Amino acid sequence: MSSPLTLPNAGPAAARKRRILEILGAAAIAGTYIFLVLTQPEDIANGPASFSALIALGGFLLGAVLLIVAVLPGLPTSTVVLIPVALVLNVVLGQLMGSSGLPFYIDSVGTVLIAVLAGPAAGAATGALGSIVWSFFNPTVLPFAAGAALIGFLAGLAARSGMFRRFYLAPVAGFVTGILAGVVSAPIAAFVFGGTAGIGTGAIVSAFRAMGDT
């Protein structure tokens, strides 16, 4: 049986510190997302060469690091080792599907794996980190880090509530997660990329663009 990397203090002070770090991490990711939606930077697809991309990279990375710091002391070594594997899996599958043009979104497989094993915060951190790493190969992915983090968070909640233990509830969890992730990603696709980020959020994108025209 794997043991945690450190021996966490189970007292209220440690729990309070962990919760504060989780809140700060989530706030950093949410704040960066709101910044992108409100400012609608057109140059973010240029990668680190643009100021908006640097802001997004810093905000999402800060949030992911805070979440990792919050959960790391309580994670078994085997799960910690799987995190970089999950990141690579996300990037490889995402690149594969992106180059093939197939309408399948399997770039969150690694995120869901960590979420199931380690909980919502670790899942959210893995989702955000996956988008950050992937953005070095495809800069247009970076603004969608908040949606990837949300997928990890919701998958962790579903696993914690036992939905993945029942075959008839797992598809429900996947459907709800997909809808909510689409709602979060649609403003980015509509405002930042003009609705060209993919067909999966097409209907929601159209609604947001219609709102912007009124």
Phi, psi and omega per residue, in radians:
M1 nan 2.321 -3.137
S2 -1.322 2.579 3.115
S3 -1.964 2.755 3.118
P4 -1.062 2.717 3.101
L5 -1.117 -0.604 3.070
T6 -2.274 2.867 3.116
L7 -1.621 1.816 -3.068
P8 -1.251 2.511 3.033
N9 -1.426 2.084 -3.057
A10 -1.473 0.127 -3.106
G11 -1.267 2.973 -3.107
P12 -1.090 -0.561 -3.141
A13 -1.130 -0.760 3.123
A14 -1.151 -0.715 3.125
A15 -1.133 -0.681 3.121
R16 -1.152 -0.721 3.103
K17 -1.097 -0.741 3.127
R18 -1.096 -0.753 -3.129
R19 -1.149 -0.687 3.104
I20 -1.088 -0.764 3.117
L21 -1.104 -0.686 3.122
E22 -1.134 -0.732 3.135
I23 -1.139 -0.765 3.132
L24 -1.112 -0.706 3.117
G25 -1.108 -0.800 3.117
A26 -1.110 -0.676 3.137
A27 -1.136 -0.674 3.125
A28 -1.116 -0.752 3.128
I29 -1.172 -0.795 -3.138
A30 -1.135 -0.717 3.133
G31 -1.112 -0.689 3.106
T32 -1.141 -0.719 3.105
Y33 -1.064 -0.814 3.136
I34 -1.091 -0.698 3.086
F35 -0.997 -0.786 -3.120
L36 -1.157 -0.713 -3.128
V37 -1.173 -0.706 -3.087
L38 -1.311 -0.676 -3.087
T39 -1.512 -0.406 3.115
Q40 0.846 0.987 -3.077
P41 -1.191 2.209 -3.114
E42 -1.449 -0.294 -3.044
D43 -1.688 0.089 -3.036
I44 -1.175 -0.438 3.129
A45 -1.242 -0.134 3.118
N46 -1.384 -0.077 3.111
G47 1.445 -2.782 -3.070
P48 -1.028 -0.220 3.120
A49 -1.205 -0.319 -3.117
S50 -1.756 2.584 -3.125
F51 -1.127 -0.721 -3.117
S52 -1.121 -0.618 3.115
A53 -1.174 -0.655 3.104
L54 -1.144 -0.703 3.089
I55 -1.090 -0.814 -3.141
A56 -1.101 -0.778 3.136
L57 -1.055 -0.805 -3.134
G58 -1.130 -0.747 -3.108
G59 -1.181 -0.819 3.135
F60 -1.163 -0.684 3.135
L61 -1.154 -0.734 3.096
L62 -1.031 -0.800 3.136
G63 -1.084 -0.762 -3.128
A64 -1.135 -0.722 -3.134
V65 -1.134 -0.735 3.115
L66 -1.078 -0.708 3.114
L67 -1.150 -0.731 3.120
I68 -1.109 -0.768 3.128
V69 -1.067 -0.623 -3.125
A70 -1.157 -0.709 -3.009
V71 -1.725 -0.312 -3.007
L72 -0.990 -0.758 -3.088
P73 -1.039 -0.459 -3.097
G74 -1.702 0.013 -3.095
L75 -1.545 2.426 3.024
P76 -1.185 2.659 -3.106
T77 -0.990 -0.658 -3.124
S78 -1.070 -0.641 3.124
T79 -1.279 -0.706 3.107
V80 -1.039 -0.718 3.128
V81 -1.128 -0.533 -3.109
L82 -1.314 -0.342 -3.079
I83 -1.052 -0.910 3.091
P84 -1.091 -0.556 3.070
V85 -1.113 -0.721 3.125
A86 -1.128 -0.664 3.118
L87 -1.100 -0.802 3.116
V88 -1.090 -0.713 3.134
L89 -1.068 -0.761 3.108
N90 -1.037 -0.831 -3.081
V91 -1.144 -0.806 -3.096
V92 -1.107 -0.829 -3.134
L93 -1.164 -0.660 3.116
G94 -1.131 -0.772 3.112
Q95 -1.123 -0.683 -3.135
L96 -1.102 -0.829 -3.140
M97 -1.212 -0.630 3.127
G98 -1.133 -0.678 -3.131
S99 -1.347 -0.446 -3.119
S100 -1.449 -0.386 -3.118
G101 1.376 0.082 3.140
L102 -1.298 2.452 -3.087
P103 -1.425 0.883 3.116
F104 -2.072 2.305 -3.101
Y105 -1.914 1.523 -3.104
I106 -1.983 0.361 -3.137
D107 -1.419 0.132 3.122
S108 -2.018 0.224 -3.134
V109 -1.049 -0.819 3.123
G110 -1.120 -0.655 3.113
T111 -1.077 -0.817 -3.136
V112 -1.133 -0.657 3.119
L113 -1.026 -0.847 3.140
I114 -1.180 -0.649 3.136
A115 -1.078 -0.725 3.131
V116 -1.161 -0.696 -3.080
L117 -1.379 -0.594 -2.942
A118 -2.162 -0.108 3.064
G119 1.820 3.064 -3.024
P120 -1.073 -0.775 -3.083
A121 -1.129 -0.777 3.110
A122 -1.137 -0.654 3.091
G123 -1.117 -0.747 3.121
A124 -1.111 -0.755 3.126
A125 -1.088 -0.727 3.132
T126 -1.130 -0.713 3.107
G127 -1.073 -0.819 -3.140
A128 -1.142 -0.773 3.136
L129 -1.108 -0.646 3.111
G130 -1.053 -0.750 3.112
S131 -1.167 -0.643 3.124
I132 -1.119 -0.838 3.130
V133 -1.099 -0.771 -3.117
W134 -1.105 -0.550 -3.090
S135 -1.121 -0.359 3.088
F136 -1.270 -0.308 3.054
F137 -1.784 -0.524 -3.126
N138 -2.494 1.638 -3.035
P139 -1.028 -0.404 -3.106
T140 -1.214 -0.215 -3.107
V141 -1.355 -0.512 -2.990
L142 -0.934 -0.810 -3.099
P143 -1.078 -0.289 -3.109
F144 -1.604 0.207 -3.128
A145 -1.088 -0.597 3.133
A146 -1.134 -0.703 3.088
G147 -1.124 -0.685 3.104
A148 -1.141 -0.683 3.100
A149 -1.132 -0.686 3.126
L150 -1.107 -0.689 3.101
I151 -1.040 -0.802 3.119
G152 -1.101 -0.710 3.137
F153 -1.118 -0.835 -3.116
L154 -1.179 -0.653 3.091
A155 -1.108 -0.670 3.093
G156 -1.138 -0.704 3.090
L157 -1.121 -0.730 3.141
A158 -1.109 -0.739 3.124
A159 -1.140 -0.724 -3.120
R160 -1.139 -0.573 -3.141
S161 -1.462 -0.046 3.085
G162 1.512 0.211 -3.084
M163 -1.192 -0.504 -3.133
F164 -1.368 -0.159 3.106
R165 -1.462 -0.231 3.136
R166 -2.021 2.104 -3.014
F167 -1.061 -0.505 -3.089
Y168 -1.457 -0.257 3.105
L169 -1.668 -0.413 -3.131
A170 -1.039 -0.790 3.094
P171 -1.098 -0.571 3.102
V172 -1.126 -0.783 3.104
A173 -1.063 -0.736 3.111
G174 -1.120 -0.700 -3.138
F175 -1.142 -0.827 -3.134
V176 -1.103 -0.737 3.115
T177 -1.076 -0.749 3.136
G178 -1.099 -0.728 3.135
I179 -1.117 -0.841 -3.105
L180 -1.152 -0.695 3.096
A181 -1.124 -0.635 3.086
G182 -1.140 -0.693 3.110
V183 -1.104 -0.709 3.133
V184 -1.221 -0.666 -3.082
S185 -1.373 -0.471 -3.056
A186 -1.031 -0.765 3.112
P187 -1.054 -0.622 3.099
I188 -1.148 -0.796 3.137
A189 -1.105 -0.647 -3.079
A190 -1.366 -0.808 -3.002
F191 -1.559 -0.640 -3.081
V192 -1.539 -0.716 -3.050
F193 -1.985 0.110 3.088
G194 1.189 0.414 3.083
G195 1.435 0.353 -3.083
T196 -1.843 0.294 -3.020
A197 -1.495 -0.074 3.131
G198 2.591 2.865 -3.070
I199 -1.512 -0.273 -3.042
G200 -1.146 -0.511 -3.114
T201 -1.941 0.348 -3.021
G202 -0.990 -0.820 -3.098
A203 -1.136 -0.728 -3.138
I204 -1.192 -0.682 3.096
V205 -1.027 -0.778 -3.132
S206 -1.038 -0.686 3.127
A207 -1.125 -0.774 3.139
F208 -1.140 -0.685 3.141
R209 -1.169 -0.631 3.088
A210 -1.131 -0.679 3.093
M211 -1.085 -0.672 -3.116
G212 -1.230 -0.383 -3.136
D213 -1.506 -0.142 -3.093
T214 -1.688 nan nan
